[in-house]
Amino acid sequence: VADWSRHISKIIAFWSTALCGSKCYRGNPMLLHRALPDLSPAIFERWLDLFHEAASTVPNRAMVDRAGELSPRIGQSFWYNYQLQRDPQQMPRALPRRVTAL
């Protein structure tokens, strides 16, 4: 990421759209992330850990619960897509399942 403040704004718009239906986000995050070299399950798990850490501070419990349900599904979808892009002949592996309460 060359400009973190711009990237954070995009992340906020993405999650606002995903969680609230705000339609603030325009773009294709899957396309952008699958172009990154050398992603691993550990990186996706770290992203999810950071997301859960941030989401757990939100006072709206219903929104926290929604984020807790949606974020692992989005992470898994990104990980599957990334693997299929790299090796379409190989069956994608799932991310390790961890139960993380928000």
N, C-alpha and C positions, 0 to 999 in steps of 0.2 A: 504494500500500500504506500503510495507516494504522498498522499495527502490524507492524514487520519481524520481531520475535522470533516472533510467532505465524505469520507467513507462512513464515519459515524452517522452523519445525516442520512445517508442512504440506508444504513441498517435500521435507523429509527423509522424511516418511511416504510421499509419492508415490513417490519413487525407491526406497525400501525395498520398497514393494509391486511396483513395475515390475521391479526388478532381482533381488529376493530372494524375491518371492512372499509377503511378510510379512503382507499384508492389513491393514496399519496405516492405509492411506489410505481414507477414505470421502469421497466427493464427486464432483463433475463439473468437473474443471479446464477442459475444453473450453468448457463453458457460461460459466464465469466469464471466461475470457480473450477469448472472442469478443465480449463486451460492452464491452471496452476500446476507446476511440476511437483512430483513427489509428495502428494498428500497421503496421509495414512489414517488408520482408525484412531490412533492416539491424537492426531490433530483435530479430528471431528469430535472426539470425546472432550478435548480441551475447550473447543468452541462451545459445546453444550454445557460444560461446567461453568464457564464464564457467563453464559446466558442465564443459567439457573441462578447463579449468584446475584446477578443484576435483577432478575425478575423477582426474586424472593424479597426484595426491598420495597416492592410496589404495595401500597396500602389496600388496593382493590383486590380482595381475596379471589373473587370470581375470575378476574383477569389473570391472576397468578396461576390459578388452576387450569385455565385455558392454555396459558403458555406452557405449563408443565405437560399437558397432553399433546400439544401441537409440535413443540420443538424437537422431541425425539423423532417424530415422523418426518419432519422436514430434514433433519440431519441424516436420517437413514436414506431418504430419497436422494439427497445430494451425493451420499457415499455410493449408492448403487449406480447412479448415473455416471459418476466419476470413473468407477471401475469398468463399466460398459464402454465408455469412451476409450479407455486405455487398452482394453482387451475384450472385444465384443464376442469372442469365442469362449471365453471363460465365464462360468456362472459366478455372479457377484456374491461376495461374502457379506453377512450382516455385521453391523457394529456390535460390539459386546453389549449385552443388555445389563443395564444398571438401574436400580430403582433409586431415584433421587426425588425426594419430597421437596416441594417448593414451599 
